[in-house]
């Protein structure tokens, strides 16, 4: 063959490879991660709720709902696991709100892990965060030192949605940070609206630069205190007068109708501290109904702001090139801190619960046990518990690379699968020199429709916080939700056939019980878990 022709073929091959590399760079998607705070399993329209969430519902129709998504039961451990791809102990968040020099209990993200934004930033991504941080307030723990290029965050676990009025006495007067500098909230801004403004501002500021972005919209809604503009809450006036017992049953039946839960599922028992709706006075019912109206308004406002981000992405022609994940960090919150003996005195001095002030900047209202039960309808209990109601949360994956459309998947997925998924979409390798590797798996091939299975039946997912613990393996779950912690308090459930955790099988399935108990011992040793005595309740 003529050498000139050979040379032409070689040049064409080189140029074609160059074009492929160029296309590969262009096609690295943007990543938008949206996390709601204390949003319950049934609080979205696509999960059977009466709350109006059209923008999030569209994401579900254009993507996949995972009905069997495991988080942690509390805010900070979830965030640590989400951003690290490892257990909360390896990441340094063994006990929420507790700091020490002990392994796993540092109270901040440790050098044992590489944070997701750090790795994405090193690989050429813009990285932005707006909203709740809750992973340490010190300088070295600030988002700006954990891989975020731009950040506006609430450092602790909760804040007033309208002002600097502290919701917990020992919180700093300057609980916010922008790009590493402590600042105060500008009174009058509403949290969800403002965090959305910031995310859009950050993306817009670099939209002309040829780099993809990772945007983390980590909202504080619908976390207590329940506050929202009446134009949202008034839409739900009177809807909840029927009470939380009836709402729980309605949402439970809606989940069956939508085929999110099995048709033969049993509704779980309510927590013993719950007062039945019929036993409340008329005044108590009036107050409770308004609580839920405000909560529903917060969820609708959250959806409105999700819509704002999606509309903006379409305006700048980035919507089709963005992988979008919407999720909640744990189950619905059943706390009542206003009447708590530790936190109540400060709240009563600085906030009101008067009916006419409910939902405003000066009020402190919590969702409470009854509505949290309704929001967790198919599962036992709610936030804080290692039962399904505390740890199985809504998640939707949509957008770039999600070829499955309008699907409901019952495949088991966890927080730990998010980081590997983002890394594979971004063509990033996790550093192999770190002692602790990623614990999850990438969902990319599943979302693409190339594979139909995510985890093998022998995959083990474990968690522990202040003695509340669980081990999930295959269809089986070993769980402790009693305190103080004792090995004998572990219960065994088949959470595929018994999603309400009604039938403890540790006696009937003694071999399976010991199999998972051995997995617990292994998990406990690897994470150097220290069981506190006595058990201490941790908030947020």
N, C-alpha and C positions, 0 to 999 in steps of 0.2 A: 504493500500500500504506500502511496506517496506520503512522504514525511510532512508535507504541508497540510494534507488532509488530516493526518494524525494530530498535528498541532491544533487544527481548528476544533477537532473533537474534544481535545483536552481542555481548550479554552472554554468551549461550550459547557463542558462538565463542571468546570470551576465556577463559571458564572451561574449555572443552575443551582449549584450547592450554595453559592452566596445568596441567591434569591430565596432558597429554602430557609437558610439561617435568618434572613431578614423577615420572612413570613412568620417564622417561629417566634421571633422577638415580638412582632406586631400582635400575634395571636395569644401571647401570654395574657390571660384575662385580668381585669380588675377584680377585686374581691371586696364585697360588701357584707359585713357581719353585723347583724342587728340583734341585740339582746334586750329583752324586756325583763323587768325586775319584779319578781314574785307573781308573774302572770300564771294563772292556773291552767290546768290541762284543758278545761272546757270553755275557756273565756273567748275563743275566737269563733267567728261564724262558721268557718270551715271545720271546726271541731264541735259543731252542734249548739253554739251559743246564740242567744237572742241579741247579743251586742253587735252593733253594726261595724264590721271590719272589712269593707269591700276591697281595699288595696292589698291587704294580706291575703284575702281569699283569692284574688287574681293570681298571686304568686303560687298558691297551692294548685290552682287549675293549670298553670303553666309549668308545674314541677312535681315534686314528690312530697307528700306528708309521710313522715316516719312516726308511726303510732307507738313505737316501743323504744323511745329515746331516753337514755339514762343520764341524769346530771348528778350533782351532789345535792343534799337537802338544804344547803345554805349558800349564801351569796359569795363570800370570799373563797371558799374551797373550790366552788365551780369556776370562778375566774382564774384561779391558779392552775387548775387542770386544763382549762380551755386554752390558755396562752402558752402552756408548757408541753402539752401532750403526755403528761405524766401524772402520777398520783399527787394528791394535795400534800402529802408528807414529803415526798421527794422534792416537790416544788417549794416547800417551806411553810405551808399554811395548814399545819396539823390541827390547830385550834383557832378558830376565828376570834380575833380580838385579843389574842394572847401572844406575847413576845418573850423569847428566851434565847439562850445560846445552845439549847438542846437540838440535836439533829431532828429535823422535821417540824420544829416548833419555833422557827425563827420569826414568824409573823410577817414575812416578806418573801418575794421571789428570790431564790438562791442561785448561786453559780453552778449548782448541780445540773441545771437545765439551761437550754437556749430558748429564749422567748420567741414566739412566732413572729412578732413584728421585727425583732432584731434580725432574724434570718431573712425575712422578706426584704428588709431594708438593704441588707448586705448584697442581696441578689438583684438590686436595681428597682425596687418598688418604692413609691411614695407611701408613707405610713401615717395615718391620722387616727386620732381618737377624740371623741367628745362624749361626756357622760360620767358614769360611775367608775371609779378605779378600785378602791377597797383592797389594795394589795401593798399597803405600806405608805406612810406619810413622810418618811425621811427622804433626804435629797437623793441618796443612791437608789431609792425605790421608786422615784418619780418616773412616770411614763417616758419622759424625755431621755432617761437613762436606761430604758428597757426596750428601745427600738422605735419609738414613735417620733417622727419628724415634727409633727404639729400636734398639740394636745390642749384640751380644755376639760379638766376633770374635777369632779367631787372626790376628794381623797378618802374620807371615811365612808361608812356604809349607808348613810341616809342623810337627807337634808330637806329643809323647807323647799317646796317647789316654787315659791315666789320671792323669798328674801333670805337674809343672813340670820334670821332668828333660828337659833340652834334647837334641834329637836332632841338632842341628848346633852346633858350638862357638861360632860367631860370632853366634848368635841371642841376643836380649836375654833377661835373666833374667825380664823381665816382658813376655811376648810377646802378652798378651791385653789387650783393651780392652772396657770396657762403657760405652756412652753417652759415649764420648770420654775416659774416664779409664783409665789403665793399671792393670791388676789382675793378680793371680796366680791360676792355676787352683787350684780346691779339690781337692786330692789325693783320689783315689778315685772321683770322677765319671768316667763313661765318655763320651767325646766325642759320639758319635752320640745317645746317650740324653739328654745334657745340652742339646745344641743343640735337640733336639726340645722339651724342657721349656721352653726360652726362647721358641721360636716360639709355642708354645701360650700361654705366659704373656703375651706381647705382644698376641696377638690377643684373648685373653680380657679383658685390661685395658681394651679399648676396644670390646668387642663390642656394647655398648648404644648407642653413639654412631652417628648416622646417616651414616657415611662408609665407603666401601669400603676394603679394605686391599691392599697389595702386600707379600707375605711372601717373603723370599729365604732358603730353608733350604739353605745352602751347606756341605754336610757334608765332613769330612776323611776319610771312609771311602770305599773301602778303601785309601787311601794308606798307604805305609810310615810307621812301623814296623807290621808286622802284629800287631795285638793285639786280643783279644776274649775275652769270658767263655766258658769251656769248654762251657757249656750250649748254645752255638751251634756251636762248632767240633767238638765231639764227635759231632754228628749226621753228620758227613762222614768219620768214622774209617774208613779202609780203602778209601774210594771212589776215591781217586786213586793207589792202589798200581799201577795199570796204567800210569801215567806220562803225561807231557805230550804225547808224540808221538801216542799213541792218543786222548787227549782232544781234541787238535786235529782229528783226523779225524772223531771222533764229532760234535763241534759243527759242523764244516763240513757234514757230511751232514744234520744236523738243520736247518740253515739252508735247505738245498735242499728238505727235506721241508715246511718251513713257507712255502716260496716267498718267502723274504726275499732270497735270491740266485738267479741263474739256474741252471737244471738242468744246463747245460753248463759252469758255472764250473770253473776249474782251481784246485786248492789251491796257494797261493804257496810259493815257496822260503823256508826258514827263514834267519835271520841266520847269518852265518858263525861267530859266536862261540858258537853253541849246541852243546852236547855232547849227542849222541843219548842217549836214555834207556837204551838197551841197553849203552852204554859206561860207565854209572855203576856204582859199587860198591853193594853191598847197603845199606851204611850211608848212602851218599849218597842212594839212593832213599828210604830211610826218612825222612831229613830233608826231602827235597823234597816227599814226600807230605804231611807234616805242615804244611809251608808253605801248601800249597793248601787243606788242611782249615781252617786259620785264616782264610785269605782268604775262603773260601766262607762261613764263619761270620760274618765281617764284613759280607758282602753280605746274608746273611739277616737279620742284626741291622738293617742299613740298611732293608731292606724292612719289618721289624717296626715301625720308627719312622715310616716313611712311612704305614703303617697307623694308627698312633696319631694322626697329624695328620688323616688322612681321617675317622677315627672322631670326633674332636673337632669337625670342621666339620659333621658330620651332627648331633651333639648340639646345636649352637647354631644349627641350621637355615641354615647358610651353604654347605653342600656343593654344592647345585644352582646356586648363584650364584657359583661360583668356577671360573675358568679355571685348569687345572692343567697344568704342563709339568714332566716329569721328563727329565733328560738327564745325560750324562757330559761332563766338560770336555775329555777327550782320550783317547788310546788307553791300554791297560794298560801298567803300568810295568815295564820290564825291567832297571832299575838294580840294582846290588849295591854299595851304599855302604860296607857293613861291610868289604869287601875293597878299597875304593878307596884309592889311595895318598895322596890329599889328605884325605878325610874319615874313613878307616878308623882311624887312630891314636886320634882322640878317641872314636870309637864303641867301640873295643875296650877302652878304659880305663873307659868309663862304662856299657857294656851287655854283655850276654852273648848267646851263640847256643846255649847248652846245650840239648839236646833237651827236657829236662824243664821248662825255663823258657820255651820257645817260646810266644809269644802273651801272655805276662805283661808287667807294667809295666816290668820290668828287662831285657827282651829287645829286640833290634833285628833283625828279620827282614824281608827284602824278597821280593817275588814272584819276581823273577829272569827270565831270558830264556825259559826253556822254557815256563813257565806263561803268560807274557805272549804268547808265540806262540800258545798255545791260545786265550787270551782274544780274540785278534785274528784268529781262524781263517781267514776268507775273504780277508784282506788281508795285504800285505807289511809286516813289521816291526811296530813298536809305538810307544809314547810317545817323543817327542823327534824322530822322523823325519817328514819331509814326505811320506812314502809313505802309502797309504790306511790302513794299520794305526795310524798315529799321529794321523790327523785325521778319520776317519769313525767317528762315535760313535753310541751308541743314544740315541734321543729318542722320547718319547711325549707326545702332546697330547690332553687329555681335559677333560671337564667343560663348563662354560658355553660356549655358542656352537659347540661341536664337534658338528655334526650327522652327520658321518661316524662310523660305529661299526664297530669290529672290522675296520678296514681296514689294509692295509700299502701304503704309498705309496712308490714309487721316485723320486718327484719330487725334484729337487735343491733342498735347503734349506741355509741356513748360519746361523751365529751371528748374522750381521748382520740376519737377518729377525726375530729375536725382539723387539727394541725396537720396530720399526714395528708389529708385531702387537699388542703391548701398548698402544701409543699409540692404535691404531684402536679396539680394544675399549674403551679408557677415554675415547674422544672427546677426545683431546689432539693438538694440532698442535705439531710440532717447530719451534723458533724459526728463522725464515728469515733472521735477521740474522747467524747464525753462518756463517763462511766455508766450513766443511766440512759438507755435508748428509749425511743418513742414506744408507747405501750399500745397504741391503737393501730388501725389500718386505714389506708386511703379508700375513700368511697368513689373515686373517680370512675373506675371501670363499671361500677354498679350504676352510677348516674348516667354514664354514657350508654348503658344498655348492653355492654359487652359481657358482663358477668351478672349472675343472679343470686350469688351468695356473698355475704359480707364477712361474717365470722364463722369459724368452725365450731362444732358443738363443744369442743374442749377448751374454748377460749374462756379465760377467767377475768372478770372485772370485779375489783374490790374497793371498798371505801370504809373509812373510820373517822369519826369526829366525836370526841368527848364520850366515848363508849358506845355511841350509836354506830352500828356497823352492819355491813352486808357483804356477801360474796355471791356473785351471779355466775353460773356455769351452765351452759345449755338452757334447758327449760327450768332449771332449779335455782332457788334463791335461799341462802342461809341468812337470817336477819335477826339482829338484836335491837330492840327499841325500848328496853327497860333500863332503869338506872337505880342503884349503881350497877356497873357492868359485871356480869357473871357468865361464864361459859355455858352454864346450864340454862340460861335464858334464851339462847339461840333457838329460833324456830325454823322449820324447813317447809317451803312451799314450792309447788309446781306452778310457777306464775304464767304458764301458758294455758293451763286448764283452770286455774284459780287466780284470776287477776285481782280479786278482792282480798286475797290472803286470808281466807276464812278457815282453811283446813290445814292445820299443822300436821305434817306427815313424818316427823322425825322418828316416831316409834314404828310406824308401818314401813318406812323406808330407811331402816337403820344403816344399811350399807351406804346409801347415798348421803345420809346425814354425816357419817364419818368421813366420807370422801370430801365433802365440802368443808367439814371441820378442819381437815388436814390442809385444805387450800387456805383457810383462814389463818391457821398457824404459820404457814409459809408467808402469806401476805403480811402478817403482823411482824414477823422477824425481819423481812426484807425492808420494811418501812420503819423499823425500830419504834413501834407504837408503844406509847405510855398511856395506860388507862388511868384517868384521874379519879381520885377518891377524896371527897364525894364528887358526884357529877355536878358541874357548874354550867348553868344555862348561858348561852352566848347569843347575842342579838344580831339582827340584820341579816 
